[in-house]
Amino acid sequence: MTNTSPLSEQLTPARFDREEGYRMLDQLQEESTQLATLPGLEQLVPGLADWVVTALFGGTYLRGNLSLRDRQLVNMAALTALGGVDPQLNGHVKTSLRVGLTREEILEVFAHLAPYIGVPKALAGLRVAATALAEAEQPAQ
């Protein structure tokens, strides 16, 4: 039997919670990372930083079925496969530490990716990860 109700009634409504998005952002990213990204983005394209936080951290991250730890594994793999997004990968490596991944688990992501995305991209991601891990080990100033 075919469902004749409008498509908008058949789909699960998306959740976009601005306040929860900013709480999630604070949980995942240290203030220095936020300040290195959001004000500059806001200056270039007013409203885009708020949209990103609301849609991503107040939407996608609030969906069920994946833990924050699992989401970070997916993020690191996707960003490494994509390539050319070193600042974002650097931030997600640091966030991975914040959600409980160990240094060894993070490094293993790049070894695991090599046969799937190619050694050059995996090594490029590994270089970014090594820098991010070294930065994370530096005492806060």
Secondary structure, DSSP 8 states (H G I E B T S, - for coil): ----S-HHHHS------HHHHHHHHHHHS-HHHHHHHHHHHHHHSTTHHHHHIIIIITTGGG-SSS-HHHHHHHHHHHHHHH-S-HHHHHHHHHHHHHTT--HHHHHHHHHHHHHHH-HHHHHHHHHHHHHHHHHHHS---
